[in-house]
């Protein structure tokens, strides 16, 4: 990292000029009002030390045991920039297709709060390190049922992402009539990510937040732990009649749950519409969401940039990021989820939606690729990962790399058996369930492991034509009523006969052969 005092040549708007050029979607109107949502997200960077000091950022320490002289703002102390924090900001900018500013500056954001020892926060204002970019994700199509697979691609434009330090924390629960101050968090590096007001519903806002969460955890710049405050979202919500200028926004602070995020936005939208309909003006304010009551309540009037009296921090020279540094970070970055999804579409012939679902997490994507290398059948493997495997881990509340989850290589061998016709779909499900209960981690020959399960559970598919014909003859003789209904034009009766035949084979019949032989015998 290089710092210099050379005058700044690159600037951006000091007051964010949000663009109002999104087309109106009347399917999203709420009681005749258009909802407008923008997000500010504080993503705690995964450095081991703070942004301007060497104090630890580890979570959970005793209060005030991880705050050094710099964090306490003792006289004579000076901030020193953490190179790792800058590098993580560069990674984020590259991940969202943004511009990395060759020069950016730090400013002092002045306000008084008990857990802010300096009386100001070091942040970036006029020239942030990351400028522009976008976040893309899929959303259910307007009006689509919950069972529908129809999805539309959405894109939210980012205005900026800037580096800043976190404040400390006020403690109220353990004190009666007073508050305690814990400065362990003071100076923790944050990347504040600001969007255009591009979202038009709470569902769209939550989908954006989930995608952003995926990006920062995927590239490893943030652990994404919302309960510990590592990923905190502020939602700026306003409503307006179609065609009107932006309404007055209210900012819902510190949303640390996707569920509460949607509830808070929905309540705020209803509240603002009711206020306007009753003839009351909306006043710009910062509000908090109470999950117990499901309501938002005003905390303070919202400040504007002028209230913070921003000015360049005299202790920190401009930050200069050379092209070579950006190139090195780019070369060392992991494959991005959108790039991997595009590769899955191009190399495996998957749908864009399936590829996006498989790349919701790096662990799931790696699991799919490992299984596909064995099965050589990408679409069927994708169906298994998004179906049986996902259902199992969701039911158990575990991660895909948990010891209970079958090894992806073993799953690949099971799918390979289905493709070759050795077992059918029902047999594969039984084998999968068996693998969930058997110890398989560390087994060197997983092909033998799968073969043993198939042998132990007698799962081999019955493909002998003579044997199947004999079973089908018995089924037809025992289900004369269904035979007559089928011949009378009732197509459902055929499915009933297929079910009876598969039951007679104890689920081991080749479904394609059973169907073919039944049709042949029924004429």
Secondary structure, DSSP 8 states (H G I E B T S, - for coil): -EEE---------SS----------GGG-BTTEEEEEEEEEEEE---SB-SSSS-B--TT--TTSS--TTTTT-TT------HHHHHHHHHHHHHTT-EE-SEE--EEEE---TT-TTSEEEE--SS-SEE--EEEEEEE-TT--TT---EEEEEEEEEEEEEEE---EEE-TT-SSS-EEE-SSTT-EEEEEEE-S-B-SHHHHHHHHHHHHHHHHHTTS----TTTTSEEEEEEEEEEETTS-----EEEEEE--HHHHHHHHHHHHHHHHHHHHTT-----EEEEEETTTTEEEEEEE---GGGGT-EE-TTS-EEE--HHHHHHHHHHS---HHHHHHHHHHHH---HHHHHHHTSSHHHHHHHHHHHHHH--HHHHHHHIIIIIHHHHHHHT--TTSTTS--HHHHHHHHHHHHHTSS-HHHHHHHHHHHHHS--TT-S-HHHHHHHHHHHTT---B--HHHHHHHHHHHHHH-HHHHHHHHTT-HHHHHHHHHHHHHHTTT-B-HHHHHHHHHHHH-
